[in-house]
Amino acid sequence: MMSTQPIDWYRTPVDKEVLRRFTRKSDLKGLLQAGSFLLVYAATTAAGFYFFRQRQWLPMVVVCYLHAVFFNFLSMAAAVHELSHGTVFRSRALNELFYYLFSFLTWNNPVHFRASHLLHHQLTVHRGRDKEVIQGPVAERLNWVNYLCWFTFDALAFVKFMATNLRHAAGKWEADFFFWDPLLTPDDPRRRAMCAWARVALVAHLLLLGVFIYFRLWVLIYLVSFGSFFASFLAKFCGALQHTGLGQSAPDWRLVCHTVRFGPLLRYLYWNMNLHATHHMYAAVPCYNLPRFHEEVRHDLAVAQPGFLAAMGLLLRIKRKQREDPEYIHVPEFPATAAPPRWK
């Protein structure tokens, strides 16, 4: 029988006044992050459409590919993920506006994802309890089938998202994006809202498709409706640097979350979620405060990987070691100033 007991997580002690300062939300900073994302999305969409109208096919293809690379960070990979916490804006209305808009554009269900992600934070990679992330061999994540999908058209994600949205729209609340065990129980009032959103989103997308087809605006089908299913490699690699290759069922986020230093561009695209152990430990800290807050607790965290490529190299080394020993997991290195990791 699955345990219903809450997990006694280890958290780095932080002074209350320091924590209050870093959990302070700002509408201005939120607009700079989320608003700039919307502007970049609009700019790449406009550029792709311009080259389509001018029949400049090579620039159009290049812009469309770059558009998709960026588009994937609007999803649960970054923007939808952080907005689901309600920490980006001081104004709840602004936070929900961007959350629902980005969810719509990327075929995410905001009701489902918020419920799923709350559970993920409470029960992070605890086997049988965290239904969003199930820890497995690195080869299950980093393999040639996924590479091919991530660099071109992610057919696996497309089928999963389309099928789940269609089933939700039909009232099949037990369908799920992440697993076959339903997230919501039959008596959970959120399942009605989840299915209602799926119907609204599906009708709205169909109306957009009708307009694009009627006026022969073919490139907008890609740019607006399905761009998040192409060229997802960068967002997927960043996602792999959250928990992959680490332990599970340990009450210490330092053991089950990676910490990686990113350059300024990738930090911006990923909403600072490369500092993933810090984010899990204090999820109320807004993404724009996370780098400075990370410095406050870094003495007690695992040693960060020095960059994106170094971290990807670590995952490949773990993959090789797991071929020799399927039970192998990576145990991060801790500085002398850190409290001993807690495995139980």
N, C-alpha and C positions, 0 to 999 in steps of 0.2 A: 504494500500500500504506500502511495506517495506521501512523503512527509509534508505537513502543512505548517511546520514550525518556521518562524522567520529566521533568517541567517544573521548571526552576530558578526558583522563585517568589521575587519580592522580598518580604522581610519587614522591617518596621521593627525595628531592633536594640533589644533589651530586655535589661536586666541579668538574669542568671540568678536572682538572689535575688528580684528583683521578680516575675519570671515564676513562680517557685515559690510565692510568696505568693498570686498571683492564680489559679493553677490548683488551689489547695487545694479539695477537695470537702467538702461538709457534708451529713450526713443530715438535720439539723434544717432547714437552708435548703431542701433538696430537698423535704422534707415540707411546708414552708410554701408552696412553689410548686405541686408536683404534687398534694399533699393538698388544698389549697384549691381547685384546679381540680375535683377529684373531688367536693368538697362543693358547689360551685356547680352542677355538673352534676346532682347528686342533688336539690338544692333546687329548681332550675327544673323538673326532671322531676316532683317531688312537687307543685309548684304547678300545673303543667299538668294533672296527674291530678286534683287536688282540684277545680279548676274544671270539669273534665269530669264528675266525679261529681255536682257541684252543678248541672249543666246551665247554667252561667253561660258562655254561648258567646263573648261578646265578650272578657271577661278571658282565657278559655282561648286564643283566637286570638292575642291580644297576647303572652301568656306563651310560647306555643309558638313564635312568631316570634323572640322574644328568646332563647329556649332554643336555637334553631337558629343564631342569630348567634354565640352563645358556643360551641356544640357544635363548630363548624368549627375553632376554635382547639385542640381536643383532637387534631386530626389532624396530618398531615405539615406543615401550615401553621405549627405551633408546638410543641405538646407532644410528639407522636410524633417530630418532627424533632429536637428537642433531646435527648430521651431516647435516640435512636438513637446519639448520640455517647458515651453512657455517662458523662456528666460531671455529671449532676444530683445523684446520690447518691454518697456514699463507698461505701456497700454495693452491690455488684453485684446482689445478690438484690432489693433494693428497686427499683433502677433497672429491672431486667428485669420485675418485677411490674407497674409502672406502664406500661412500654413495651408490653408485650403486652396489658394491659388496654385502654389507649387505642387501640392498633392494632385490637383486636377491635371496639370500639365504633364505629370509623370505617371499617371494612372495608379497613384497610390490611394489607398482608402484612409483618410485621416482618423476616422473612428477606430478602425482596426489597428493602425500602426501605433497610435497613442497607447491603447490598451496593451498591445504586445510589447512595446518598448518599456513601459513601466514595469512589466513582469521581468523583462530582461535585466533591468537595473537592480531589481530586488533579488533576483536569483541567478546572477550572471554565471553562465556555463556550468550550472549545477545540473548534472545528468538527470533527465526525466522531469525537470522542473522549469528550466529556461527553454521555452519552446521556440524562441527566435534564433538563437545561436546554439547549434549542437556541435560540440568539439569532435573532430575526427582527424584522420591522417591528413597531412598537408597535401598529399597527392590527390585527395578528393576535391581540393580547391584549385590547386595549380597543376593543371594537366592540359594536354594539347587540344582536347575538345573545347575546354573553356577558353583557352588562348584564341582559338579560331573564332569562337563566338564573340569574345570581348573586343577583338580588333576589327570585326566586320559587323555582322548582324547577329544579335544575341537572341537566336531563335528559342532557346530554352527559357529565357526570361519572358520573351514575348508570349509564348504559349501559356506559361504559368500565370502571368498577369491578366491576359485576356480571358482565360478560362475561369479564373477566380472572380474577376469582375462580372462576367456574364452570369455565373452561378449566384453571386450575391444579388445581382439585379433581379434574378428569378426567385429570390427569397431563400436560397440555399445558404443559410447563415453558417453552416458547418464547414463550408469551403474555406481554405486558408492559403495565404501566400507563402508561408514558411514550413508548414508541416501538415500531416494528415490527422493529427489530433486536434479537434476544434479548440480554438482559444476561448470562445465565449460559451457559457452554458445556456441551456434552453430558457432559463428564467432571467438571463441578463438583459436589462432594458437597452443596452448599447447595441444589441444585434439588430434591432429595428432601425436605428439610426445608421448603422453600417450598411444595411441593404438599401435604405433610402438614398444614401449618398451614391451608391453604385448606380442606381437608376438615373439620378440626376446627371452624373458624370457621363454615363453612356449616351444618354439622349443628347447632351451638349456636344460630345465628340462626334456623334453621328450628324448633327446639324452642321458642324464645321466641315466635316468630310463632304457633306452634300454641297455646301457652298464652293469648296475647293474643286470638286469634280465638275459642277455645273459651269463654273467660269474657267475651267481648265488651268487652274493654278496648281499644277501637279507638284511643284517643289514644296508647297506649303503643307502637303500631306506629310512629307518627311519632316520639314522644319518644325511644325507645330504639333502634329498628332502623334508621330511615332519616333521622333528624333532621339528619345531617351533609350531606345533599344539598339542603337548603333554606336560603335566606337566607345564602348563603356570601359575600356581597359584601364584607364588611369583611376577612375573611381573604384573599380573592382580591386585593383592592386592596393589602393589605399584601404579599402574595406578588409582586405586580407591581413593588413597590419594592425588590426584591432585585437584579435584573440587567437589567430591561427598558430598552431604549433606549441601552444602553452598548455598548462594543466587545466584541470576541471574540478569542480566540487570542492574548491578550497575557499575559505572565507576571507580571502585577502586579494583585493583587486590587483595588487602589485604582481601577483603570480599568474593572473589570468588575462591581463591586459598589457599590450605593448606600449612603450613610450618611444617616440621617434622624433628627431629634430628634422623639420622641413624648412626649405627656403621660403621666402616671403610669398611667392606666387602660389605655391602648392598649399601653404598654410591658409591663404585667403580662400582658395577654391574649396578646401576641406574644412573650413570653419574651425581651424585649430584642433580638430579631432585626432590629430596625430599624437596629442598629449592624452592618450586614451585612459590610462590609469588614473590620472588626475581628474579627468572628466567623470569617471565612474565614482571616484571617492567623494567628490563634491559636485554633484550634477546641477546644483542650483547656481553655480558660477557661470555667468554668460560667456559665450565663446570668445568675445572680444576682451574679456578680462582673464581668460585662461592662461595665456603665456606668462603674465606677471604673477598670477597666483601660483603657477607651477614653480616659479623661483622660490616662493615661500615654503614649499613642501618638498623641493627636490632632494634635500638632504636625507629624506626618509624613503625615497623611491628607488626603484631599480635604475641602474645606469642606462641612460637613453642611447638608442642606436644613433650614430652620428649623421645619418641622412637617409633619404628615401632609398637610394641604391644599396647602401649598406644593409638596411633592413630587409630589402628583397633578397639580398645575398644570404642573410641569416635564414630566411624561410626556405631557400633552396638547400642550405646545409642541413636544416632540420629534416627536410624531405629525404635527402640522401641517407641520413642516419636512421630514419624510420624504415627505410627499405631493409636495413640490416637488423634493426630491432624495432618491431612494430609497437612496442610499449614505450619507446623513447618520447620524452617531452622536453622542451627547453625550459631550464630553470634560469631566470635572469640573474645577472650579477648585481649585488647590492654594495653600496659604499659602506665604509666602517661606521658612518654616522646613522645608518638606518636601523630601525628596530628589526629583530629577527622575523623572517617571514612566517606567517601563520598558515599551516597546512590543515589544521583541524580546529 
